[in-house]
């Protein structure tokens, strides 16, 4: 679907707010018609567990390969299955605005997405974390995330909450949820939730946050699932002479390698 006549922009004041606070919320980034079209693709990806064998579908809040109820399933790289997602109004508006917020030329900013589902009534929280904590410790990224809810995002369903100005500090110490390295989801205890600013937005709205901005979303206690499509855009990054110390990444890699080895032994 392509309806690129729907053009969204941000003001200089909004750019300054993002750069100072590390996040920004806008009420609209795409059309209602496109949101409905995106729901169809989204539901297909989750219903078919697309990419599970390649590790692109898993429960963010549970151990890899667990068989219990999934409380925070995620699909990585949906554009690989549906390349037309890169031609959507959402993607084009998000890329242009991301470049503006990052202070980069649009042609130097690229990225892709992932989708996270909070099931109705029991969708898990997404704990306090910084996105950069998940990433390659050998580089200093210049990145932000764009978060589009396909359903109204409220405090009760799990809208995003941010700690203003937290992007100006270092990456905090993180650990895996439940201290289990087979759980991909990370959490930091180095946060004061009383400083949080919640950003409820309608379906079709968007929030932007810097890759070091502390953010969180509450469990979904509503009778409606909360579907979100996130795009991560990056400008040129800087290679670090000494990689950052992030042992939680190594712990997960080692745990996954052991899991694969055990699975191979059973075959």
Buried (B, 14 or more C-beta within 10 A) or exposed (E): BEBEEBEBEBEEEBBEBBBEBBBBBBEBBBBEEBBEBBBEBBBEBBEEBBBEEEEBBBBBBBBBBEEEEBBBBBBBBBBEBBEEBBEBBBBBBBBBBBBBBBEBEBEEBEBBBBBBBBBBEEBBBBBBBBBBBBBBBEBBBBBBBBBBBBBBBBBBBBBBBBBBBBBEEEBBEBBBBEEBBBBBBBBBEBBEEEEBEBBBBBBBBBBBBBBBBBBBBBBBBBEBBBBBBBBBBBBEBEEEEEEBEBEBBEBBEEBBEEBEEEEEEEE
